[in-house]
Amino acid sequence: MSEGSWIRRMFDEGAILKQRHGADRVFDLSLGNPVMEPPAEFHQELRKLAENPLPGMHRYMPNAGYPETRAAVAEHLSLETGTKFDTSDIVMTCGAAGALNVVLKTILNPEDEVIVFAPYFVEYLNYVDNHGGVSRVVPTDEEFLPRLDVLEASIKAKTRAVIINSPNNPTGVVYSKEVLSQLGEVLRKKEAQYGTEIFLISDEPYRKIIYDGLEYPSPLHHHQRTIVLTSHSKDLALAGERIGYIAVHPEYSQRGEMIDGFIYCNRTLGYVNAPALMQNIVRYLQGATVSVAEYQRKRDFLYTNLVEMGYSLIKPQGAFYMFPRTPLEDDVAFVRELQQWLVLAVPGSGFGAPGHFRISYCLEDRTLECALDGLRKVSAKFKLNRTSA
Ligand SMILES: Cc1ncc(COP(=O)(O)O)c(C=O)c1O
């Protein structure tokens, strides 16, 4: 606990600042908790259910979820990816976090290794640890893409899985088809070398939040031992409702046994099943999203301003985070500088990538606008060169 999460620690420090200065004078860019409301379709479905309750809709159900919901997910995922999924390939879960824990519990033997690319979503390390695994953190290149030679050298006989997250938290980077294809090649080469199976766990809660007309490149086309997991926390702004799913590659030869493992672990880890009410709603919302154009507008606003101030950063292609370099080597000290101007951000060290800071833009425009002043003051203090985006 004392090692704790940076994100949480910043949140606690932010809470103190908010008490002292008033919440509307502190500009909190530290958390990925979207301020957007779910799309109108969500409220329509919710109302329909409240007015015409389904018999038994609050009872226990099969641990994999309602067959109708699994079928709707399979149908839409097939459309999105061009890979044909069946109802039996899908398990409904308590968000992406629940899905990750179910997958890791199912596939890991004690001491098995899981490769995680830095910068990473910090909970990966905790989840791997939860199930007796060992995380092996592998750095990425200047563009936050996997270094394939380092990946190859890091895969050992004990490597059971590689976790990828595209669009990425914290960088906003999207892995291209080429990157995924090369990644798949490395995995197959190492599987052949060790006579093992290496699963590609694709954590995709931001899959539908993608900009500039980009199409989501799916890893499913590049490795048969791919396990996709996602949630509606971000694309439908339902983070508090804990609804997501796992999909196993339909061409994976032992998917039946694997799915049985997921169903068993969903129960025995104590999730039992994904929330019934949400399953009855998201069944009809597989094609719906919050306004991605709104997020793109917020990205453009923040990116243009940061570049103009002289910050160095990769333009995010998806999700709702940015991960600029800190002008100071010590990213914690830099974040403390921002705090002096009542702007809250998270040091890159918390994501295994010191020398950076993460800011979220799933926030009200006012918060983003008001945070600019502090960001500008700190950029001036460290004499960043102003440019135009
Ligand atoms: C990369 C990543 N994976 C997983 C999760 C967990 O998502 P969920 O709320 O669906 O459990 C998050 C949440 O922020 C995330 O950023």
The ligand as a Gaussian input file, in Angstrom:
#p B3LYP/6-31G(d) Opt

LIG

0 1
 C       -5.807000       0.837000     -19.844000
 C       -6.928000       0.535000     -18.922000
 N       -7.283000      -0.739000     -18.727000
 C       -8.279000      -1.066000     -17.903000
 C       -8.991000      -0.105000     -17.221000
 C      -10.085000      -0.517000     -16.308000
 O      -11.316000      -0.222000     -16.898000
 P      -12.688000      -0.631000     -16.246000
 O      -13.245000       0.570000     -15.592000
 O      -13.535000      -1.071000     -17.365000
 O      -12.437000      -1.737000     -15.300000
 C       -8.649000       1.247000     -17.388000
 C       -9.354000       2.300000     -16.641000
 O       -8.992000       3.445000     -16.600000
 C       -7.597000       1.577000     -18.264000
 O       -7.217000       2.849000     -18.467000

